[in-house]
Amino acid sequence: MFEQVVFSLPPEILVEFRQAITQGHWSNGMELTNKQRITCEQALFYHEHNSSMLFH
């Protein structure tokens, strides 16, 4: 289920995740919680790791 959600995310959302992790808050100014940070990191890791494997 998680993998299906991750692969269905548009690129703009992945960029938003990356920026939120880097800046510590969402683009609307809301602070990124620890749970949100972990989820974003997992989604980015999973997406990047598995996307690269698809092309090998």
N, C-alpha and C positions, 0 to 999 in steps of 0.2 A: 504494500500500500504506500509506504513512504517513498519508495523508489518511483512509483507511478506519479505521485504528486511532484516530486523533484523534477522529473523529466518533462512534466507538462508546464512547468513554470516558464513564463516568457523571459527573455534575456534581461528586460528592464527590471524585473524583480530580483534577479541574481545580482545585478549591479546595485540595487537598493540594499540588499543583504550585505554586500561587500562594504559599501559606504557606511552603513549602520555599525558594522563591526569596527571599522577604522575610526569612526568619529564618536562612537559611544551613544549615538542617538539617531532616531529616524529623521527623515527629511522634513517632517512636520515639527521637529524639535522635541518630541517625546523621548525620554530616556529609554535606552535599550536595557531591558532587564537581563539578568544573568541567564535565565531560562531561554529568552529570545536569542541571546548571543550564542548559546550552545546549539540551539536548533538551526540558526543561520549557518554556523560553522559546519555542522553536520551536513546540511543540505549542499553547501558549496563543495565540501570535500567529496561527498558522494557523487555529485554531478560531474565535477572535474575528473575524478578518478575513473569513473565508469565511462564518461564520454571519451576519454583518451583511449580506453581499452577497446571501444567500438571501432576505432580507426586503425588498430594494429592487426 
